[in-house]
Amino acid sequence: MWGRLTNEKRRELARDGKFYTNKGTRYSRQYSEKLKMRGQYIDANGYKRYLDSDRLVHRSVIEKQLGRKLTADEEIHHRNRNKLDNRPKNLEVLTHKKHRRKHLLSLILTGRK
């Protein structure tokens, strides 16, 4: 029905209090309101971003925990594979190579990325 929504359209919808999944399904009103209050929206890849800066929330969370900015070659891995779960204990800093290896191994063992 909705097709793929661009991040620009998602920000616009989020300002109106509406949040959609990649397939256009709307999240619950309660969840939508919680995200709007935090100034966040969900991008086309399923990650939370800040409305004002378009910055990825999980990167900000891990930078705050580490007390430094992430380098260009550092990536964040969600341990439980839930892109919306940005608790520090669910996030892991990896190099690009180690991150790809982790997902490849997971794909081989479980059939899931």
N, C-alpha and C positions, 0 to 999 in steps of 0.2 A: 504494500500500500504506500508506504512512505519512501521506499527505496533507500539509498545511502544518503545520509545527511552530512553536509560539510560541517567542519568545526565552526565556521562563521554562523551557519544556520542554527547549530546547536547552542551557541552562545546567545543568540537572539531568542530562541525558545526558552532557554534557562532563565533569562531575565524576566520572562513572562510566567515563570514557575512551572515550566513543562520540561520533562526530561525523557529522552528516548534511548532505547538500546540500538545496537547496530542495525537491527532489522525493523526499527520503527516502532517497537512496542513501548508503551509508556510505562514508566516506573510508578510506584504508588505515590499518591499525593503527599503522604507523610514523608517519604524519602525525598521527594522533589523539594518539599519545603525545607527540609534539613540541609540539602545541598545549597539551595538558594541563600539560606541564612549564612552559610559558610563562604558564599561567593564562589561556588564551584559549579562545574558542569561536567558531563561525560563526553569525551571526544569520540571521533569515528572509530578509533581502535579500542574503545572500551575503558580508557584510563580517565581518572579524574584530573581536571585542570582548573586553575583559578580563572575566574571570569575577567578580572582586571588585567592580568599579565599573560594569560594563556600558558603559564608555566605548569609543568606536571607536578601534582601534589606529592607523589611518592618520592620524587627527587628532593623536594623541599624538606620532607619529613626526615629523610636519611641525612641530609646536610646538617640539619639542626642537631640530630643525634651525634654525628661525628664532630661537629663544631668547625666544619670547613666546607668549602665548595667541592663538588665532585669534579674530577678531571674529565677531559673529553673521551678518554678510553674506558671510563668506568660506566657500567650499566647496573640497573637495579633489577633483581630477580624477586618475584613474589613466590615465596616458598609454597603456599597452598594453591597457587595458580589462579587465585581470585584477584583480578586486576583492581577491584574496588576496595580491597582490604589493605589499607596503608598503615597498619600498626607497625611500629618499629621492629617488633619481634618476627614479623612476617616478611620483612625486607632484608635482602642480602646484596652487598656490593660485590660485583664480579667484573672481570675484564670481559671484553666482547667475546674472546675465544672461549673462556671458561663458561660463559653464559650459553653460547651456542652448543657447547659440548654437553652441558647439563640438560638442555632441551632435547638434544639428539638422543642421549642415553634414555631419557624419560620416554621418548617416542618408541624406541626399540623395546624397552621393557614393558610398557603399558599400552602402547598404541596411541597415547595422548601427548600432545606437546606440553 
